[in-house]
């Protein structure tokens, strides 16, 4: 999938809703022991790439340094479901202090009052953070109105004759 196709899908209204929703992504990667991991994680979307942040000594930083391939799912709880599937590669960068994008991503899930206290708390806690930048290499938007999983589309076509 080329970057133009990826950008087109990420620019669609349903994709934008999911990318800026107050809901964490489900982030999957391969741990150092070879086992899959999936975790909920806050993120920032800059229009092209996603960033998430963590402490430099975290297990995911060590795992991503060995295998930078990841997958993310952003979705809704309602019906019909809206789902944005993203596969990509990561880049790791150690940064001093707390990156502004981390502060912005936190704002999505809290009130202004909560955010002020949380911001001060993270600035007091973290001397440095690792920025995990995710570059999408493949994306799929499923809205179950205009787009469906390929196997479901194939089944519908087969039934229609």
N, C-alpha and C positions, 0 to 999 in steps of 0.2 A: 504494500500500500504506500503510495507516495505522499509527500507532505501536503500537497494541494488537496488530495482526497480527504486526508485527516482534518485539515483546516475547515473544509466544507462541512463535514459532519459536526465538528466541535462548535461551529457557528450556528447550528440549527437551534431554534428556540427551546426545544425539550432538552437538548444537551446543555445549553446555557443555564436553564433552570437547575439542572442537576449539578453543574459545576459551581454554582453560587448558592446552593441550598445550605441550610443550617443542619447538615447531616454529614457525619464522617464518611470517608471512603472505606471500602474494604480492600485492604492492601495485602497482596500475597507475594511471597518471595520464598526462596529455598534456603533453609537454615544450614549452618556449617555441617550438621550431621546428615545432610541430604534429605531431610524431611521437609515437607511443605509447611508453611506458616501462613496464616491469614489473620490480620489484626484490623480493628477499626482505627482510623487515623485521620486527624485533621489535616487540611491541606490548603494551599493557596494556588490559584490558577492565574497566570499572567497573560492569558490570551493565546499562548502557544504551549507552554510547559506547566507542569504541576510541581510545586515544591512542598516538602514536608520537612520537619526539623526534629532532631532528637539529640540526646547526649552522646558525645563522641565514643564512649565506651559501650554503647548499647549493642546487643546481640545482632540487631538488624544491620548496623553499620559494618560489623565484621563480615556478616554474610554477604552483603551487597558489594563489599570490596572484592570478594571472591567470585560472585556471580551477580552481575548487575541487572539481570532480566527480572521484570516484575509484571504483575497484572493487578488492575484495580477495577472495582465495580462501584458505580454510583447508582443508587436506585431509590424508588419511592415505596411507601407502604400501601398506597391506594390502588384502586382498580380502575382502568387497566393499568398494570405496572408500567413504569418508565424506567429503562435501564440503559446506562452508558457503560460499555465494556472497553477497557483500555489495556493494551499491552505496550510495554516500552522498556527502555533501558535507563539506568540511573547513573548520575555522576555525583560524587561526594565531595563536599568542600567544607573544611573546618573554618568557622567564623568566630570572631571574638564577640562577646556579648550576645544579645538577643536580636536576631534579625527582625526588621520591621514587618516582613511578610508573616512571621510567626504571630506577631501581635495582631495583625489584620485578620488572620485566619481564626484566631480565638474569638474575635468579635461576632462571628457568624452564629455562635451558639450561646451567647449570654447577653444579659441586659447591660446597659451602659454602666450601672453601678457595680455589677459583678465584674465587668471587664476591667474597670479601673483598679479594683483590688487584685484581680488576677494578674494584670500587667505588672504591677509593682512586685508581686510575689515572684513572678518568673524572672524579672530583672534582678531581684535580690538573689535568686537561686543559681542561675546559670552564668558562669563566667565565659563559657563558649558553647557553641552548638554546632552540630553537623547539619548542613543543608543537603537534603537529598533532592536533586532535580531529576524529574522524570520526563523524558522525551518520548512522547507517544510514537510507536512504530506501526500500530494497528488500532483502529477504533470501530465500534459497532454501536449504533443507537437502535434500541428496540422500544417502540412505543405501543405495540400491540394494537395499533389502529392503522398506521401506514407502513410499518415495518414489523416483521416477525422473524424468529429464528429461521435459518435457511431450511432446516429439515421440516418445519411446520409449513413453510411456503411450498416445498416440494410435495408434501402430503395433500395439501389443498388442491394443487394442480392435478395430481393423480386422481383425486376423487371427482374433480370436475370433468375429467375425461379427455 
